[in-house]
Amino acid sequence: MEAVDSKDYPGYVLYRYEPKENILFYDKKNGKTHIRYDLICMFFEDYFGLESEEIKGIIERWLSESYNLSVITTGNFYKHEVHRLSE
């Protein structure tokens, strides 16, 4: 995934495969990662029957090992909810 600093949300790093299709938002100030629920979490629920805590563990390990992000906590969002991330 490509990592880019957000123009609309200062202090956030966006992780995406294509422009305007953000998968993760990482808040550099507090270490919180927001994850596209409809792309990531829903996949693990629907295809593997995993519960929320199991998914969170997988995501935290993935972000740590692949992107060197130490995640304090995670939050979910849908594509249309991006505006609420900075609240």
C-alpha positions in Angstrom: 0.0 0.0 0.0 1.0 3.6 -0.6 1.4 5.9 2.4 0.6 9.6 1.9 0.2 12.5 4.2 -3.5 13.6 4.2 -4.1 17.1 2.7 -7.6 17.2 4.2 -6.7 15.9 7.7 -3.4 17.3 8.9 -1.5 14.8 11.1 -3.0 11.8 9.4 -1.3 9.3 7.1 -3.5 7.6 4.5 -2.7 4.1 3.3 -4.2 3.1 0.0 -3.8 1.1 -3.2 -5.5 3.8 -5.4 -6.2 7.5 -4.9 -9.5 8.2 -3.1 -9.7 4.5 -2.0 -8.2 4.8 1.5 -8.0 1.6 3.5 -6.3 2.9 6.6 -6.0 6.3 8.3 -3.2 6.6 10.9 -3.3 9.5 13.4 0.4 10.3 14.1 -0.4 12.2 17.3 -2.2 9.5 19.2 -1.3 6.3 17.3 -4.9 5.4 16.5 -5.5 3.6 13.3 -8.9 3.8 11.5 -9.6 0.8 9.3 -12.1 0.5 6.4 -14.6 -1.9 8.0 -16.3 -2.8 4.7 -12.9 -3.9 3.2 -11.0 -5.4 6.1 -13.1 -6.4 9.1 -16.1 -7.6 7.2 -13.9 -9.8 5.1 -12.6 -11.6 8.2 -16.1 -11.9 9.7 -17.8 -13.2 6.5 -15.1 -15.6 5.2 -13.5 -16.8 8.4 -16.2 -16.3 11.0 -13.8 -14.4 13.3 -14.9 -12.2 16.2 -13.9 -8.6 16.8 -11.0 -9.3 19.2 -9.5 -11.9 16.9 -9.7 -9.5 13.9 -8.1 -6.7 16.0 -5.2 -9.0 16.9 -4.6 -9.9 13.2 -4.8 -6.3 12.1 -2.4 -5.1 14.9 0.1 -7.7 14.0 -0.2 -6.9 10.2 0.3 -3.2 10.7 3.2 -3.7 13.0 5.0 -6.2 10.8 4.2 -4.7 7.4 4.1 -1.0 8.1 6.0 -0.6 11.4 3.0 1.1 13.0 2.6 0.5 16.7 -1.1 0.7 17.1 -2.6 1.9 20.4 -6.2 1.2 19.4 -8.2 0.7 16.2 -11.4 2.2 15.0 -13.6 1.3 12.0 -15.1 3.4 9.3 -17.0 3.0 6.1 -16.0 4.9 2.9 -18.7 7.5 3.3 -17.7 8.2 7.0 -14.3 9.7 6.4 -15.4 13.1 7.6 -15.9 11.9 11.2 -12.3 10.7 11.7 -11.0 14.1 12.8 -13.8 14.6 15.3 
